[in-house]
C-alpha cells in the first residue's frame, strides 16, 4: 500500500472509530483530554506502521488495542494515577500491579453507553455554546482543529483555544462521565440537540464566507444525529431532529447552481432531491410522532420540511398546512424568527399582503435588528405587490447585513431587478 493510500484509509478509520475510542478511554482515565491524548497516540502509531504493514482487517480494534496498551503502560508507571488520584478518588497505590484483563473489560464493555456519556460530556452546560460545538466536532465528529476553523471561518488558534479551555473546564468542574437522569436529562438532551442543530444549520446555510452551503458540516451533523438516535431510540425529539436533517439534506445538490450560486427553494430542480434521504426522513418523522404524546420543536420543523418533500412540484406545496404548523411551533416556542417564517407561509397561502402585515409587526423587534432575512422577506413581499422601489431598498439593506458572499450577490441581483422594474414603471 502506498503511503498516501494508507493515510487516506487512516483518516477514514479515524472519522469512524475515534469517538468510540475516546469514549472508552474516558471511562477509564476520567479525563476527556487525557483520553484524547491516548487516542491520538494510537493514531500516530497507525501513521507510522500501516504504510508498511498495511491496514489491519479490523482497524478500529487495532487502534483500541494500541490505545489500551498505552493506557496500561501509563497507569503502571503511575503517571495517570498521580495526575488523577485526588480528582476522581482512585484508591490505587502507584506501585500496585494492574490486572490487564480487568482494564480490557472496562474499556470494551458498553461501547454505546460510553458514546452517549461522551455526547453529554461534550455538550455540558458548563461550556459555552461555541465550545460545545468545537468539542463535539473534535471528539464525536473526528474533525481536526483546522477543519473546524475552516468550517466556521474563524482562526485555527481560536478553535484550538476553545477546545483546550473546554477540556480544562470539564476537568476542573469535575463533570462526571455519565448520562444525567430525571429532569436534568431532558434539559441536557435539549442542549445536545441544539449543538447538532447548529452544526447542521451552518452547513445548510452558511452565515459567512464564499460558499452558500457546506455539505461536509451537514454530513457531520447527520452522523451525530444518527448515532444519538441509535443510542436514545425512545426520545421523540432525537428522531424529530434526524428527520429534519435528513429531509433538508436531501435538497443540498439542488440548492446551488453550476457556479455555486444559490438556488431558492421554489426554483430548485426537484428531480435533484435525494429520494433516499427523503424516505429516511419521513420514516424518522413517523417514529418521532409515534413516540411523542405531542410534537416538539424539531418534530414540527421536520413536519414542515416533509410538506415540501412530498410536493413533486412547487405548486403542489400545501402552504396552508405549513402556516398552521408554524403557528403550532410559535405557540410551543414563541420566536420572532418563527413568526417571520410563518409570514412567508401565510403569504404563499393567502397572498403577499397578508404576509407583509405580519412582517411589519416585526420591524421594531430588537432581536431582529441586523438580521438580514427580515428585510429580504419584506423585499420579496413588496416586489410581489408591485412596490419595486421599496423592495429595492429592502434587498439592498439585506445585502449590507449578510456576511455570506453568495447570498449578498443574490440579494444585490434582486435589488437590481427591482430597480429596472421601477424605472420601467416610471417610464410607462
C-alpha positions in Angstrom: 0.0 0.0 0.0 1.3 3.4 -0.9 1.8 5.9 1.9 -0.9 8.3 0.5 -3.4 5.4 0.3 -2.6 4.4 3.8 -3.1 7.9 5.1 -6.4 8.2 3.3 -7.5 4.9 4.9 -6.3 6.0 8.3 -8.2 9.3 8.0 -11.4 7.4 7.1 -11.0 4.9 10.0 -10.3 7.8 12.4 -13.5 9.6 11.5 -15.5 6.4 12.2 -13.7 5.0 15.2 -12.3 8.0 17.1 -15.4 8.7 19.1 -15.8 5.1 20.4 -12.0 5.1 21.2 -12.1 8.3 23.2 -15.3 7.4 24.9 -13.9 4.0 26.1 -10.7 5.6 27.3 -12.5 8.5 29.1 -14.4 6.0 31.3 -11.1 4.6 32.5 -8.9 7.7 32.9 -11.9 10.0 33.8 -10.4 12.9 31.8 -11.6 13.5 28.3 -8.4 15.5 27.4 -6.2 12.6 28.6 -8.3 10.1 26.7 -8.0 12.1 23.5 -4.2 12.2 24.0 -4.1 8.4 24.3 -6.3 8.0 21.2 -4.0 10.4 19.3 -1.0 8.4 20.3 -2.7 5.3 18.8 -3.3 7.3 15.6 0.4 8.3 15.4 1.3 4.6 15.8 -1.0 3.8 12.9 0.5 6.5 10.7 4.0 5.0 11.5 3.1 1.3 10.9 0.2 1.0 8.4 2.0 2.3 5.4 4.4 -0.6 5.7 2.3 -3.3 7.3 -1.0 -2.4 5.5 -4.3 -1.5 7.1 -5.4 -4.3 9.5 -8.5 -6.3 8.8 -10.2 -4.7 11.8 -8.6 -1.2 12.0 -10.9 0.0 14.8 -9.9 -2.9 17.0 -6.2 -2.3 16.2 -6.5 1.4 17.3 -8.4 0.4 20.5 -5.8 -2.3 21.4 -2.9 0.1 20.9 -4.6 2.8 22.9 -5.3 0.3 25.7 -1.7 -0.8 25.8 -0.6 2.8 26.1 -3.1 3.4 28.9 -2.0 0.3 30.7 1.7 1.3 30.4 1.0 4.8 31.7 -1.1 3.5 34.6 1.6 1.0 35.6 4.1 3.8 35.6 1.8 5.6 37.9 1.6 8.8 35.8 -2.1 8.7 35.3 -2.8 7.7 38.9 -0.7 10.6 40.2 -2.5 13.1 38.0 -6.0 11.8 38.6 -5.8 10.4 42.2 -7.2 13.3 44.0 -9.6 14.4 41.3 -11.5 11.1 40.9 -10.7 9.4 44.2 -8.8 6.5 42.7 -7.7 4.3 45.6 -4.9 2.7 43.7 -1.4 2.6 45.0 1.1 4.0 42.5 3.1 0.7 42.7 0.1 -1.6 42.6 0.1 -4.1 39.7 -2.9 -3.6 37.5 -4.8 -6.6 36.1 -4.8 -6.2 32.4 -8.0 -8.3 31.7 -10.0 -6.0 34.0 -8.9 -2.9 32.1 -9.7 -4.6 28.8 -13.2 -5.5 30.0 -13.7 -2.0 31.4 -12.9 -0.4 28.0 -14.7 -2.9 25.8 -17.9 -3.1 27.8 -21.0 -1.0 26.8 -19.5 1.0 24.0 -22.9 2.5 23.2 -23.2 3.7 26.8 -19.8 5.3 26.6 -20.6 7.1 23.4 -23.7 8.5 25.0 -21.8 9.7 28.0 -19.3 11.3 25.7 -22.1 13.2 23.9 -23.4 14.6 27.1 -20.0 15.5 28.4 -19.1 17.3 25.2 -22.3 19.3 25.4 -22.3 20.0 29.1 -23.9 23.4 30.0 -20.7 24.4 31.9 -19.3 25.1 28.4 -20.2 28.0 26.1 -22.2 27.0 23.0 -19.1 27.8 20.8 -17.0 25.5 23.0 -19.7 22.7 22.9 -19.8 22.9 19.1 -16.0 22.8 18.7 -15.5 19.9 21.2 -18.4 17.9 19.8 -17.0 18.1 16.3 -13.5 17.3 17.6 -14.4 14.3 19.8 -17.5 12.9 18.1 -17.1 14.1 14.6 -13.4 13.3 14.4 -12.6 16.7 12.8 -9.2 18.3 13.1 -8.8 21.8 14.6 -8.0 23.1 11.1 -11.2 21.6 9.7 -13.4 23.1 12.4 -11.8 26.5 11.9 -12.3 26.3 8.2 -15.9 25.3 8.5 -16.8 28.2 10.8 -14.4 30.7 9.3 -12.6 31.5 12.5 -8.8 31.4 13.1 -7.4 28.0 13.9 -5.9 29.4 17.0 -9.4 30.4 18.2 -10.7 26.9 17.8 -7.7 25.4 19.4 -8.1 27.7 22.5 -11.8 26.8 22.7 -11.1 23.1 22.7 -8.2 23.3 25.2 -10.3 25.5 27.6 -13.3 23.3 27.2 -11.4 20.2 28.2 -9.8 22.1 31.1 -13.2 23.4 32.2 -14.7 19.9 32.2 -11.8 18.6 34.3 -11.8 21.5 36.8 -15.6 21.3 37.1 -15.4 17.5 37.8 -18.0 16.9 35.2 -18.9 13.2 35.7 -18.7 10.8 32.7 -22.3 9.8 32.9 -25.7 10.2 31.4 -27.8 12.6 33.6 -31.1 11.4 35.0 -34.6 12.8 35.7 -35.3 16.4 34.9 -31.6 17.1 34.2 -31.7 14.5 31.4 -34.4 16.4 29.5 -32.5 19.7 29.8 -29.3 18.1 28.7 -30.8 16.3 25.7 -32.1 19.7 24.6 -28.5 21.1 24.8 -27.1 18.2 22.9 -29.7 18.5 20.1 -29.1 22.3 19.9 -25.4 21.7 19.2 -26.1 19.2 16.5 -28.8 21.5 15.0 -26.4 24.5 15.0 -23.7 22.4 13.2 -26.2 21.3 10.6 -27.6 24.8 10.0 -24.2 26.2 9.5 -23.6 23.7 6.8 -27.1 24.1 5.2 -27.0 27.9 5.1 -23.5 29.3 5.8 -23.6 32.5 7.8 -20.4 33.9 6.2 -17.8 33.2 3.6 -17.8 32.4 -0.1 -19.9 29.3 -0.1 -23.7 29.1 0.1 -23.6 25.6 1.7 -21.0 23.4 3.4 -22.2 19.8 2.8 -19.5 18.3 5.0 -20.8 20.0 8.1 -24.3 18.7 7.2 -22.9 15.2 6.9 -21.1 15.5 10.3 -24.3 16.7 12.0 -26.3 13.9 10.4 -23.8 11.3 11.5 -24.0 12.6 15.1 -27.8 12.7 14.9 -28.0 9.1 13.7 -25.6 8.0 16.4 -27.7 9.7 19.0 -30.9 8.2 17.6 -29.4 4.7 17.9 -28.3 5.4 21.5 -31.6 7.0 22.6 -34.2 5.2 20.5 -37.2 6.2 22.6 -36.6 10.0 22.6 -39.0 11.5 20.1 -37.2 14.8 19.6 -34.0 13.0 18.7 -35.8 11.3 15.8 -37.5 14.6 15.0 -34.1 16.3 14.6 -32.8 13.4 12.5 -35.9 13.6 10.3 -35.5 17.4 9.8 -31.8 17.0 8.9 -32.4 14.0 6.5 -35.1 15.9 4.6 -33.2 19.2 4.5 -30.0 17.4 3.4 -31.9 15.9 0.5 -32.0 19.3 -1.2 -28.3 20.1 -0.9 -27.4 19.3 -4.5 -30.3 21.4 -5.8 -29.5 24.4 -3.6 -26.6 25.6 -5.7 -26.2 26.2 -9.4 -23.3 25.3 -11.7 -21.2 28.2 -10.4 -22.1 27.8 -6.7 -24.8 30.4 -6.9 -27.8 30.0 -4.5 -31.0 28.4 -5.9 -34.0 29.2 -3.8 -36.5 26.6 -2.8 -39.2 27.4 -5.3 -36.7 27.5 -8.1 -35.0 24.2 -7.4 -35.0 21.2 -9.7 -36.7 18.7 -7.5 -35.5 15.8 -9.6 -32.1 16.5 -8.0 -33.5 16.0 -4.4 -32.2 12.8 -2.9 -35.2 10.5 -2.5 -33.4 8.1 -0.2 -32.8 10.9 2.3 -36.4 11.9 2.0 -37.6 8.4 2.7 -35.3 8.1 5.7 -36.5 11.5 6.9 -40.2 10.6 6.6 -39.5 7.3 8.4 -37.8 9.2 11.3 -40.7 11.7 11.4 -43.2 8.9 11.7 -41.1 7.4 14.5 -41.0 10.8 16.3 -44.7 11.3 16.0 -45.4 7.8 17.2 -43.2 8.2 20.3 -44.3 11.6 21.5 -47.6 12.5 23.1 -47.2 15.9 21.4 -44.9 17.2 18.8 -41.7 19.0 19.9 -40.0 21.9 18.0 -37.7 19.6 15.9 -40.6 17.3 15.0 -42.7 20.3 13.9 -39.9 21.6 11.8 -39.5 18.2 10.3 -43.2 18.1 9.5 -42.8 21.4 7.7 -39.9 20.1 5.7 -41.9 17.0 4.9 -44.6 19.2 3.3 -42.0 20.4 0.8 -40.6 17.0 0.3 -44.0 15.5 -0.6 -44.6 18.2 -3.3 -43.2 16.9 -6.6 -43.5 20.4 -8.0 -43.6 23.7 -6.1 -47.2 24.4 -7.0 -48.3 21.3 -5.1 -46.9 22.6 -1.8 -49.6 22.7 1.0 -48.8 26.2 2.3 -51.9 26.3 4.5 -50.7 23.3 6.4 -47.2 24.8 6.6 -48.7 28.0 8.0 -50.7 26.0 10.6 -47.5 24.1 11.6 -45.6 27.3 12.1 -48.5 28.6 14.2 -48.2 25.5 16.3 -44.5 25.9 16.6 -44.9 29.6 17.6 -47.2 28.5 20.5 -44.7 26.0 21.6 -41.6 28.2 21.3 -42.5 31.8 20.6 -39.8 33.4 18.5 -39.7 36.4 16.1 -37.8 34.1 13.6 -40.6 31.5 13.7 -43.1 34.4 13.1 -41.0 35.5 10.2 -41.2 32.0 8.7 -44.9 31.9 9.4 -45.3 35.2 7.4 -43.7 33.5 4.4 -46.1 30.6 4.6 -49.1 32.9 5.1 -48.0 34.9 2.1 -47.9 31.8 -0.1 -51.3 30.6 1.2 -53.2 33.9 1.3 -51.1 36.4 -0.7 -48.2 38.8 -0.1 -50.3 41.5 1.6 -51.2 39.0 4.4 -47.5 38.1 4.8 -46.5 41.8 4.8 -49.0 42.6 7.5 -47.2 40.0 9.8 -43.7 41.2 8.8 -44.5 44.8 9.5 -45.2 43.9 13.2 -41.6 42.5 13.4 -39.7 45.6 12.1 -39.4 47.0 15.6 -38.3 43.7 17.2 -34.9 44.3 18.8 -33.7 40.7 18.4 -34.2 41.0 14.6 -32.2 44.2 14.3 -29.4 43.4 11.9 -31.0 40.1 10.9 -30.7 40.1 7.1 -33.6 37.8 6.4 -36.2 40.3 7.7 -35.6 43.0 5.0 -35.1 40.1 2.5 -38.5 38.7 3.2 -40.1 42.1 3.3 -38.5 43.0 0.0 -39.9 39.8 -1.6 -43.5 40.7 -0.4 -43.1 44.3 -1.7 -41.8 43.1 -5.0 -44.8 40.8 -5.5 -47.1 43.7 -4.6 -45.6 45.8 -7.4 -43.8 48.2 -4.9 -40.5 47.8 -6.7 -38.8 50.9 -5.4 -39.4 49.9 -1.7 -38.4 46.3 -2.5 -35.1 47.5 -3.9 -34.3 49.4 -0.7 -35.1 46.3 1.4 -32.9 44.0 -0.7 -30.0 46.4 -0.6 -30.4 46.6 3.2 -30.4 42.8 3.4 -27.3 42.6 1.2 -25.5 45.0 3.5 -26.3 42.8 6.5 -25.4 39.4 5.3 -21.8 38.1 5.8 -22.2 35.4 3.1 -20.8 36.5 -0.3 -23.1 34.3 -2.4 -26.2 35.5 -0.5 -25.0 39.1 -0.9 -24.7 38.6 -4.7 -28.2 37.1 -4.9 -29.7 40.0 -2.9 -28.0 42.7 -4.9 -29.2 41.0 -8.1 -32.7 41.1 -6.8 -32.3 44.7 -5.9 -31.1 45.5 -9.4 -34.1 43.7 -10.9 -36.4 45.8 -8.7 -34.6 49.0 -9.9 -35.2 48.1 -13.5 -38.9 47.4 -12.8 -39.2 50.7 -11.0 -37.7 52.6 -14.0 -39.9 50.8 -16.4 -43.0 51.6 -14.3 -42.0 55.2 -14.2 -41.5 55.3 -18.0 -45.0 54.0 -18.7 
